[in-house]
């Protein structure tokens, strides 16, 4: 309910300010009116009494007039006495404004002064001039205490405080009920729906039967969920279609490589077939001893096993692979690919050389059926890049490299597979297109332009990458980096 406290605090401050301004203005008006009423009552009393005092002064003398004044002010709240304006003018403690008023009183005007007494209490003195004859000008001083005004002010303050408290209480209850029912509960539903959306639950939430902004927001979120669900299904369909297309392209590349290898394999099968045929004719046409027949049978068996191994390697390579993560030795698979490509390499006078550092760890988790395709593509490119023969060096080593994350100090152990040939190399203008699908510099019928692109995609799926060494003097050099398990600080 943080929103309630913030809103209620602002509303309460606003109410206090408005009530304070209203009460202050009302209080000032009441004070002015109260003072005017005090002066008015004193003036009326003074006027009625001044004529009687003047008549008594002239008829009965000064003593009777003073007795009349004492009797008039004895029982009331107003203290009445006779003063002489000129003596007042000479008194100390009057301000410049009060002196001007006293001068007006000498000229016959009724004036009112606020006098502060030594005990720090104020009194309102009203002076009504009296003509006593013989050029004597006196005045009746009607003095009233200001204590009732302070009591009245205190009552006004208490009244303003009570009204403020009542308004704060009533408005707080109304505001709390409104925010709880109209804001907090719908917001909790919206936040719960937002959390569900963040967790992948795109179900629409029932919108409250209302037409306010929060209900409209809930309806908007439901519409967003519907659109996200449709987009999610569309992305899922496109992703599956892309995976199928990518798998088909990889299988097509394997078949293309098989087509290139099949001619070389056919030549490789020719020699054992000739041996089998010759030995079989010797058994049929010649009169051989039992031990000679057994020797021929053994030779035929060995050649048949040799042909079976060659054909099995081809079948394993052309079979559509299934993704299977296992922990195996990469050097073993490199040697298998060497055997698979041996006929093709032998025809072009190319030799393979495997170098493994003594402390290199080449066993890790990967899909080796896919890595086999990477090796075949890179080694076939090396063979085809050396029409006059040469050597292909394959080096296996480990290297600590920074991870792709931005956290400083983190390094990971990578398996480094370096394939270097002595061929014609790669032109500088072709380096930036080397991994582009369907880009090839080979003649028609010898390549599809997908080999390096597919190899790069397979290595990236395993968390690695392929680098091309641009500084080699002769031939091309491809370096494959594959991450190992452990990480080191």
N, C-alpha and C positions, 0 to 999 in steps of 0.2 A: 504493500500500500504506500510506496514511496510517492507515487503520483498524488495520492490523497493528501499527504502531509505537505508536499510542496504547494499544491493548489489551495489547501485550506490555510496555510500560513500566509500566502499572498492575499487571499480573500479576507482573512482576519485583519491583516495590516491595513488593507483598503477600508474595511468597515471602521476600524479604530480611527483612521485618519478622517473619514467622512463624518463620523459621529462627533469626533473631537472638534472639527471645524464648525459643525452645526451647533454644538453645545457652546462653543466659545462665542460664536456670533450671537446666539440667543442669550447667553449670560451677559455679554456686553450690553445688549439691548435692554435686558431686565434691570441691570445696574443703573443704566442711564434713566430708565423709566422710574425706578425706585427713588433715585436722587431727586428727579423732577417732582415726584409726588411729595417727598419730604419738604422740598423748598416751597411747593404750592400750598401745602397745609400750613407751613410756617407763615407764609405771606398772608394767607387768609386770616389766620389768627392775629398776626401783627397788625393788619389793617383795621380789624374790628377793635383791637385793644388800643391802638394808637389814638383813635378819636376820644375814647373814654379817658385815657391818661392825660391828653392835652386839656380836656374839659375840666377834669379834676384838678390839674395843676393850676389852671387859671382861676377856678372857683374856690377850691379848698386848700390849695397850697401844695408845696412840694412833698410834705410828709404823707398826706393822704394819697397822692399820686404814686409814691413809692410803695405804700401799703397795698394799693390796688395791684401793682405789678407783682408784689410778692405773693398775694393771694392767687393771682392768675397762674403763676408757675409753680405753686406749691404741690399740687396733687397730680399733675400731668407728667408725661415723659419729656416735655419740652421745658428747659430751664430758661426763664425770662428775667432779663435785667435791663436797666437803663444805662446806656453808655454814651460817651461823648466822642463823636467822630474825629475831632482834631486830636484828642488824646490817643486814640487808636493809631492815628497816622504817625504819631511820635514813638509808638511802641516798637521795640526791636523784634526781629524774627519774621517780619513780613517780607514776602517776595515782591518783586517789582510789579507782578500782575495783581497781587493783593493790594498794593498801594494805589494802583490805578482805580481798583474797585472802591476803595475807601474814599478817594477823591470824588468819585461819582456819587457815593452816598452823601457827601457833604453838599453836593449840588442838588440833592433831593431824590435820588434814585434808590430803588430797593436793590440790594446786592446780597450775594451769598458767598461765604468763604469756607474752605476746609481747613481746619486748624488741628495740628498735631500737638497733643499734650505731652508733658514730660514723661508720663508713663507709656508713651508710644501708642496711645489710643487716639483715634481721630474723632472729631465732632464736626457737624455741619452747622455753621452759624449763619443765620439769616438776619439781616439788618434792615429794619423798617424806619425811615426817618420820621421824626415828630417835631412839629413846630411848637415850641413852648413859649413863644413871644419874647419880647425884649432882646431880639437878635440872637437868641439861643437856639441852636439846632442840635437836638439830641436824636437818639435812635434806640429802638427796642431791639435787643439782641435775643433772638430765639435760638437757643443752642440744643441740638439733638445729637445723641450718640450714634456712631456708625456700627455699633455691635450688631443690630438686627441685619445690617447688610452682610456682615461676615457669616452670620448664621444662614442667611439666605444663600450665600455663595456655596457654603458647605453642603447644603441640601441639593443645590444644583449639581455639584460634583458627584455626590452619592447617586443621584438620579441618573446621571450620564454613565456612571460605572455599571449600575444595575442593568440599564438598557443595553450597554455594550456586551456584558456577560450573557444576557438572555439571547441577544442576536447571535453571538458567537456559538452558543450552545445549540440553538435551533438550526442555524445555517450549517454547523458542523454535522449534526445528525442527518439533515437532508442531503448534504454533499456526500457524506459517507455512504448512505444508502444508494445514492445515484451512481457513485463511482464503483461501488461493490457490484451492483446489478448490471449497470450499463457499460462499464469499462473493464473492471478487473476480470470478471468471468469470461467475457468475449476475448480479452487479451490472452488469458491463460489458454483458451482453446486454440487461438492462433499460434501461440508459442509452442504448444504441444504439437500442432500440425507441422510447424516449421521444423521442429526437431525430428519428426517422423520423415519429413521430406529429406532432411540431411542424412538420415540413416538409410534412405532408399525406398521408404514406404510411400508410394505415390497415390494412396487411396484418398478419395475426396471426403471431406468432413461435412457433416450436416450443418447447414447454415441456420443460425437462429432466425425465427420469424420476426424480422425487423427490417427497417429500411434505412438505418443509420449508416454512418461511414464505416464502422467496424464490420457490419454485416456485408457491406459492399466489398470490403477488403477480403473477408472470408470467401465470398463468391469468386473474387479475382484469384485467390490462391487455389480454389478448386479448379477453376479454368486452367490455371498454370499447371496443376497436377495432371490434368487431362492431356494438355499439350506435351508435357514432359514424358508422360507415359507413351504417347504416340511416337515422340522423338526417340525415346529409349528403345522401343520395339524396332523402329526404323534403323537405328544405329546398330542394334544387335543383328538385324537381318543383313545389313551391309557388311558388318564385321565378319559374320559367318561366310558370306559370299566372297569377301576378300581373302579369307583364310583358305577357302576351297580353291579360289583362283591361284593363290600363291602356291598351294600344295600341287596344283596341276602344273604350274610353270616349272616347279622344281622337278617334278616327275618327268616332264617333257625334256628338261635339260639332261636328266639322267639317261633318257632314251637316246637323246642326241649324242651324248658321249658314248653310249653303247654302240651307236651306228658307226662312229669313228673307230672304235676299238674292234668291232666285229671283223673287219677286213684283216686286221693284224692278227686277231685270234685265229681266223680261218687259216692263215699261213702257218701259225704256230701249231695248229692241229695236224697240219699236213705231214710233218715228220713222224710223229707217233703212229699216224694212220698207215704210212708207208711201211714202217717197221712191223706193224701188226699184219698187214697184207702179205709182206714177204715171208714172215715166219709161218703164217697160215698156209701159204703155198708150199713151203718146204715140208710141212707135216703131211700135206695131201699128196704131193708129187714125188717125194723122195723116200727112199727106204731108210728110215732113221732108226737108230737104236732107242731103247726106252729112255736112257738118260738124256739123249739129245732132244727127244720129244718133251721131256720134262723141262729142259732148259728153254725151249721155245715157248712152252706154256707160261713159264715164269716171266719171260720177256714180254709176252703179249699182256700178261696181267699188269706188269708195271706200267706199260704204255697206256693201258686202259685206265688205270688209276690216275695217271698224269692227265689224260684227256678229261676224266671225270672232275678232277680238281679245277681245271681251267673252266669247264662249263659251269661248275658250281659257283665259282667266283663271279662269272658273268650273271648268273641267275640271281645271286645275292645282291649284286649291284643294281640290276634292273627291277627288282621287286619293289613295289610301293612300300616305303618304310613307314613303320608306326613309331610315334614318339615314345621313346623309352629312355629315361634318365638312369644312368648306371655309373659306377666308379670303375674305370678301366685305365689301362696304360696306353697313352697316345703313341708311344714309340712302336708298340705292337701293331697298331692300325696303320701307321706310316709304312711299315714293312709290308703289310698286306696290300696296300695300294701300289707299292713298288712291284710286287708280283703281278698285280692286275695290269699294270702299264708296261710290264717288261717287254712283251712282243712289240708294242708300238715304239718303245725307246730303243730297242735293239735294232729295229729296221732303220732308224735315223742315227744310229751310232751315238746314242745318248746313254750315259751311265749315271746311276743314282748313288749319292753318298750321304749317309746319315751320321750326324755328329751330335752326341749328347754329353753335356757337361757332367763331370763326376758327381757333383752334389745336386744335380737337377732333379726335382720332384715332378714327374710327368704323369702321375696318377691323380685324377680329379673326377668330379661328377659332371656328366654332360650326355647329350644325345649323340652317341658316336656314329650312328647311321647317317646323321646330317653332317657331322664333321668329316666323315669319309667323303661325302660329296664335295666339300670344300677342298680337301686334299686332291681329289681327282681333277677338279677344275683348274687349280693352280698348277699342278704338275703337268697336266696336258698342255696348258698354255706355255709352260717352260719348254716342253718337248717341241711343240710346233714353232717356237721362236728360235730354234736351233736347227735349221735345215741341213747344215753341214756337220752336225754332231757337236758334242761338248759334254760338260758335266753339270749336274744339278746337285747343289749342296743344300741339305736340309739340316738345320741346327735347332736343337731343343735346349732351352735354358730357362731359368727363373729370374724375375726382375721385380724389385719393389718400386711401385709407382704410386703417385697420389691418386686417391679415389676421385670420382666425379662430384662428390659432395663438397660443399664449401667449408666444411669443418677443418680447421687448420690442424696440422700434425698427424692426420690419418693417412696411412699408406697401406696398400694391399699388395699381396703377392700375386703376380701374374705369370702364367706360362707363356713363354715367348717362342713362337714357331717361326723360324726364318727360312724362306725358300729363295735361293739365289741361283740364277742361270747365267750362261755365257752366250746368250742370244743377241739379237739385234737391238734389244732394249725398247723403250717406249718414248715416243716423240713428246716433246714438251707441250705441244698444243693439244695432245690427247690425254694428258694427265688428269685434267679436271673433268673429263667425260668417261673416265675408265670404269666407274661403277654405275654409269647410266644404263638402264635397261635397253636392250636391242642395239646398243652401240658396239660395233665390232670393226676391226681393221683386217679381219681375215677374208679370204676369198669365199665366194658363194659355195655353200655346201660343206664348209669346214667349221662353221660356228654359227650360233644363234644370237650372240650378243647378250645372253642372259647369264652366262657362267659367273662372271665376277660380281654382277648385281645380286645373284642368288647367294653366292658365297658371302658377300658383305652382309646380307640380311640375316643369314644363319648365325654368323659370328656376333652380330649385334643382339640377336635373341638370347645368346648365351652371356651377354653382358660385356663383350669385348669389342674389338675394332681391328681393322686392317690398315696398316701403313704401307706407303710406297716409298722406298728409298730413292730420292732424287739425286743422290750424290755418287752413285756407282759409276765407275768409268766405262764398264761394259756390261751389257745384259740388263735384266730387271731383277729387283729384289723386293719381295712381298714379305711383310712381317705381321703375323697374326698374334694378337694379345688376347689371352683367355684368362679370366679371373679364377684364382684358387679360392678356397674356403676362408682361410684365416685372415684376420686383419691385424696390423701391428701399429703401435704408437711410435 
